[in-house]
Amino acid sequence: MKTTGPRSITRRSLLAGAAGALAAPMVSPSASAQTPTKINIFAHRVHRTVAVGTQGGDITAEWSRRTGVAVEWTTFDTGPLQERLFREASLSETSVDIGFVLNTQAVPRTANLFEPLEALMRAEPVEDVPDIFPGMIQGLTIGGQLYGLPFRHSSSGMHYNTELFAERGISGPPRTIEEFAEVAKRMSYTRANGTPVVGLVLDGVNYPNVIDIARAWDGEYITPDMRVVANQAPMVRAVTLLRELFVAGAFPRNFSTIRTEDVNTWMQTGRGAMGISGMGRNRIFNDPQASQFAGKITTTTIPVSRELQGRFEVAPAKVEFWGMAIPRTSRNKQLAWSLMREMTSKANTLKAALNGNGPVRNSTYDDPRVRAALPYAEDERKVLRVARVPMPAFDEAQRAADFFREEAESAVLGMKTPQKAMDDLTARVRRLLGQN
């Protein structure tokens, strides 16, 4: 994304802030003449669950003991959370001190509702910033300013059913995206019990799903500096692959109506041999209470193309995440920052991971308890080291998403060639962005 702010936040500047912290005056809750009795957090209920859970412990408890300030959680579902948070942050003064924001909501239109963090970072740096996966820091940087700290992620991987693979004589996952396409075709068959199987199941051809495949060729829809490149080879290859699988019967005929819950069912019942989605879905696919293949669905990385194997160990798939931000009109910004720093420390990131959170730090994956809980832990870390958000956040992102789905569906259904569909998409989005 283009830098429009007075100073660009980079990993180097964050490190410089940390190095200069000893010389800078520290900002602490005690500096306030009237310290409040509580800090208010607006969050999804899962954020509270992983923050105060029993396995790792409450990551806010020590901070509250030390400061004497209670932490009050108000939780919502995703849509109502964002609506209520933005409304509160628009007021001349708000009682909300920390709000959880999806990376897709971190757009220029809403950035001015939240406090830029550079000055706070200089005064009281976050512990070991390079340990936080870089794609998430980038995803919360708008106009050169950092507006939030990552807290919880979902990164993409490939899931495959080992029992079905064995039935077709396939001993392991595909190692390249080209092999992936061939395996998907081979895994489209009817089982002895009459169950029809498709090689690949996705919840539609929305841009986040297709970008995971395009990243096997290091592709993009829209680059961070806002160039629309959907008609370049990587994305065209991804759409072409889906069209070929559709023609071969290896992709559901009703792909455009499939939703997340449907993918869960297809994988749990053996109707889908492979899926590409968040790695955390492994738990759902292997749920012994719901899955006919509990313990038999393995999660690994999305393979890269043959031509990029020397450049990438795994495909730089997408990462989506929640971050914590401070409303600009909050009355307790320094105190909120103190708590945010505490919640994202190495020790507390680990505690939250043990409570079931998707950890945003590389070092968390070294802990044997995390590795025991997540059989795909090392693969997830490999992805996160190179993962990127699927598309930069901008004010017209939802319309760009709708355009993508329309054009990709037309290509997969054979109404347009993949190249024509992506050419048309590129022209539409460039007009949307005022680039024509």
Secondary structure by P-SEA (a helix, b strand, c coil): ccccccccccaaaaaaaaaacccccccccccccccccbbbbbccaaaaaaaccccccccaaaaaaaacbbbbbbbbcaaaaaaaaaaaaacccccccbbbbccccccccccccccccaaaaaaccccccccccaaaaaaaccccccccccccbbbbbbbbbaaaaaaaccccccccaaaaaaaaaaaccccccbbbbbccccccccaaaaaaaaaaaccccccccccccccccaaaaaaaaaaaaaaacccccccccccaaaaaaaaaacccccccccccccccccccccccccccbbbbcccccccccccccccbbbbbbbbbbbccccccaaaaaaaaaaaacaaaaaaaaaaccccccccccccaaaaaaccaaaaaaaaaaccccccccccaaaaaaaaaaaaaaaaaaccccaaaaaaaaaaaaaaaaccc
